[in-house]
């Protein structure tokens, strides 16, 4: 797709309610593949057996959509804002995850993904079989791809951190056979830069380890690694 078409698609997807729209090419290997293999080999997936069963597809997008050339990374901000956040103190003995304060995001985001597919078909001159979308339920390494596309960076808390929205992003992804120009990854601090890809864990964390230190079950034994057994 030419530059004008790509930017028009980005505009349309943002109009659907996606706060972040970034593009990455699928050539050059899957970011995070080696980390996934090591994580599974260490048994850190705990009882999430589907992670091991779908590992090959997570590592090779061609097993998900043969002929795929690009991936569109989408982010939806779910931080409720200070007015709602301050209400938390009024709810005695209750602590709620921010994302759990809404209807199930798998259901609410899907209509926008359907509409995104229609926009891709129109602008990319492709059919429904030329793309597949996922909302964290499919075999996709969303955080690693999002980091490659510059949507954010993988922090020491193993979450994607956006410079605009912090941790508070739902991630969705669209594999497609349409070829897009890739968006650049964020540049990390000099001490954390990776000479091959600017997507290293903690790229903008510096020396801060507060997330790891404050984890009540010590489930972050290594920067960027979650041990689900804990």
C-alpha positions as CSV (number, residue, x, y, z in Angstrom):
1,X,0.0,0.0,0.0
2,X,1.3,3.5,-0.8
3,X,2.0,6.1,1.8
4,X,-1.2,8.0,1.2
5,X,-3.3,4.9,1.6
6,X,-1.5,3.8,4.7
7,X,-2.0,7.1,6.4
8,X,-5.7,7.1,5.4
9,X,-6.0,3.7,6.9
10,X,-4.3,4.9,10.1
11,X,-6.8,7.9,10.2
12,X,-9.8,5.6,9.8
13,X,-8.7,3.2,12.5
14,X,-8.1,6.0,14.9
15,X,-11.6,7.3,14.1
16,X,-13.0,3.9,15.1
17,X,-11.6,4.5,18.6
18,X,-8.1,3.0,18.5
19,X,-5.8,5.3,20.3
20,X,-2.6,3.8,18.8
21,X,-2.2,2.5,15.2
22,X,1.2,1.3,14.2
23,X,2.6,-1.0,11.5
24,X,5.3,-3.6,11.3
25,X,6.7,-5.9,8.6
26,X,6.8,-9.6,9.2
27,X,10.1,-10.2,7.5
28,X,13.2,-10.4,9.7
29,X,11.9,-12.9,12.2
30,X,9.5,-12.7,15.1
31,X,10.6,-10.4,18.0
32,X,10.5,-12.2,21.3
33,X,10.7,-15.7,19.8
34,X,13.8,-16.6,21.8
35,X,12.4,-15.2,25.0
36,X,9.2,-17.2,24.5
37,X,11.2,-20.4,24.0
38,X,13.2,-19.8,27.2
39,X,10.1,-18.9,29.2
40,X,8.4,-22.1,28.2
41,X,11.5,-24.2,28.8
42,X,11.7,-22.9,32.3
43,X,8.0,-23.8,32.9
44,X,7.1,-20.2,33.8
45,X,3.8,-20.6,31.9
46,X,2.4,-22.5,34.9
47,X,-0.9,-24.1,34.0
48,X,-1.3,-22.1,30.8
49,X,-0.8,-25.1,28.6
50,X,-2.2,-23.3,25.5
51,X,1.0,-21.2,25.4
52,X,3.1,-24.2,24.7
53,X,0.5,-25.8,22.3
54,X,0.5,-22.6,20.2
55,X,4.2,-21.7,20.5
56,X,5.0,-22.6,16.9
57,X,2.2,-20.3,15.6
58,X,3.3,-17.5,17.9
59,X,6.8,-17.7,16.5
60,X,5.8,-18.1,12.8
61,X,3.0,-15.9,11.6
62,X,2.9,-17.8,8.4
63,X,1.3,-20.6,10.3
64,X,-1.5,-18.2,11.3
65,X,-2.0,-16.5,7.9
66,X,0.1,-18.0,5.0
67,X,1.4,-15.2,2.8
68,X,1.1,-12.5,5.6
69,X,3.4,-9.6,5.0
70,X,2.6,-7.1,7.7
71,X,0.9,-6.7,11.1
72,X,-1.1,-3.8,12.3
73,X,-0.8,-3.1,16.0
74,X,-3.7,-1.4,17.8
75,X,-3.9,0.1,21.3
76,X,-7.0,1.1,23.3
77,X,-6.4,3.2,26.4
78,X,-8.3,2.0,29.4
79,X,-7.1,4.3,32.2
80,X,-10.3,5.7,33.7
81,X,-9.0,9.2,34.4
82,X,-8.4,10.9,37.8
83,X,-12.1,11.5,38.6
84,X,-13.0,7.8,38.5
85,X,-9.6,6.8,39.9
86,X,-10.2,8.9,43.0
87,X,-13.4,7.0,43.7
88,X,-11.3,3.9,44.5
89,X,-10.6,5.3,48.0
90,X,-14.3,5.4,48.7
91,X,-14.9,1.7,48.1
92,X,-14.0,0.2,51.4
93,X,-11.8,-3.0,51.3
94,X,-12.1,-3.2,47.5
95,X,-9.4,-3.2,44.9
96,X,-10.3,-3.6,41.2
97,X,-8.1,-4.0,38.2
98,X,-8.7,-1.1,35.9
99,X,-9.6,-3.2,32.9
100,X,-12.2,-5.0,35.0
101,X,-14.2,-1.9,35.5
102,X,-15.6,-2.2,32.0
103,X,-17.5,-4.7,30.0
104,X,-15.4,-7.6,28.6
105,X,-13.0,-5.9,26.2
106,X,-13.0,-8.9,23.9
107,X,-16.6,-8.2,23.2
108,X,-16.4,-4.4,23.0
109,X,-13.3,-4.2,20.8
110,X,-14.4,-6.8,18.2
111,X,-16.9,-4.6,16.4
112,X,-14.2,-2.0,15.8
113,X,-11.9,-4.8,14.5
114,X,-14.6,-5.9,12.1
115,X,-14.9,-2.3,10.8
116,X,-11.1,-2.1,10.6
117,X,-11.2,-5.1,8.4
118,X,-13.7,-3.5,6.1
119,X,-11.5,-0.4,5.8
120,X,-8.5,-2.6,5.0
121,X,-10.4,-4.4,2.3
122,X,-11.5,-1.1,0.7
123,X,-8.1,0.7,0.9
124,X,-5.9,-2.4,0.3
125,X,-8.1,-3.9,-2.4
126,X,-8.1,-7.3,-0.6
127,X,-10.7,-9.8,0.6
128,X,-11.7,-11.1,4.0
129,X,-9.3,-14.0,3.6
130,X,-6.3,-11.7,3.3
131,X,-6.3,-10.7,7.0
132,X,-6.9,-12.1,10.5
133,X,-7.5,-10.1,13.7
134,X,-7.0,-11.0,17.3
135,X,-7.7,-9.5,20.7
136,X,-5.1,-11.3,22.9
137,X,-6.8,-14.7,22.4
138,X,-4.9,-15.7,19.3
139,X,-1.3,-17.0,18.8
140,X,0.3,-13.6,18.6
141,X,3.2,-12.1,20.5
142,X,1.5,-8.7,20.6
143,X,3.8,-7.0,23.1
144,X,6.9,-7.9,21.1
145,X,5.4,-6.8,17.8
146,X,4.0,-3.6,19.4
147,X,7.5,-2.8,20.6
148,X,9.0,-3.4,17.2
149,X,6.3,-1.0,15.7
150,X,7.1,1.7,18.3
151,X,3.7,1.5,20.1
152,X,5.7,1.3,23.3
153,X,8.5,-0.7,24.9
154,X,8.4,-3.9,27.0
155,X,9.1,-2.8,30.6
156,X,10.7,-4.6,33.4
157,X,7.2,-5.5,34.6
158,X,6.7,-7.5,31.4
159,X,4.0,-5.2,30.1
160,X,4.1,-2.9,27.1
161,X,4.6,0.7,28.2
162,X,3.4,3.4,26.0
163,X,5.0,6.9,26.2
164,X,1.5,8.4,25.8
165,X,-0.7,5.9,27.9
166,X,1.7,4.1,30.2
167,X,0.6,0.5,31.0
168,X,-3.1,1.1,30.3
169,X,-3.5,-0.3,26.8
170,X,-5.5,-3.2,25.5
171,X,-3.7,-4.6,22.5
172,X,-5.2,-6.0,19.3
173,X,-3.4,-7.1,16.1
174,X,-4.3,-7.7,12.5
175,X,-2.1,-10.0,10.3
176,X,-2.5,-9.1,6.7
177,X,-1.1,-9.9,3.2
178,X,-1.0,-6.2,2.5
179,X,2.5,-4.7,2.7
180,X,3.0,-1.6,4.8
181,X,5.9,0.6,5.5
182,X,7.1,-0.2,9.0
183,X,6.9,2.4,11.8
184,X,10.1,2.8,13.8
185,X,10.7,1.3,17.2
186,X,11.3,3.6,20.2
187,X,15.0,4.4,20.8
188,X,16.0,3.2,24.3
189,X,18.5,4.7,26.7
190,X,22.1,4.1,25.7
191,X,22.7,1.5,28.4
192,X,19.8,-0.6,27.3
193,X,20.0,-0.3,23.5
194,X,20.1,-3.4,21.4
195,X,22.2,-2.9,18.3
196,X,19.9,-5.0,16.1
197,X,16.5,-3.9,17.4
198,X,15.6,-1.0,19.6
199,X,13.1,-3.3,21.5
200,X,15.1,-4.5,24.4
201,X,13.4,-5.0,27.8
202,X,13.4,-1.8,29.9
203,X,14.4,0.3,26.9
204,X,13.3,3.5,28.7
205,X,13.2,2.2,32.3
206,X,16.8,3.2,33.1
207,X,17.9,1.7,36.4
208,X,14.4,1.8,37.9
209,X,13.2,-1.5,39.4
210,X,10.3,-0.4,41.4
211,X,7.8,-2.7,39.7
212,X,10.0,-5.7,40.4
213,X,10.7,-4.7,44.0
214,X,7.0,-4.1,44.8
215,X,5.6,-7.3,43.4
216,X,4.0,-9.0,46.4
217,X,4.8,-12.5,45.2
218,X,8.1,-11.8,43.6
219,X,6.7,-12.9,40.2
220,X,9.2,-10.8,38.3
221,X,12.4,-12.6,39.0
222,X,14.2,-11.2,35.9
223,X,13.5,-7.9,34.1
224,X,10.6,-8.4,31.6
225,X,9.9,-12.0,32.7
226,X,6.7,-13.0,34.5
227,X,6.8,-16.3,36.4
228,X,3.1,-17.3,36.4
229,X,3.8,-20.0,39.0
230,X,4.1,-17.2,41.5
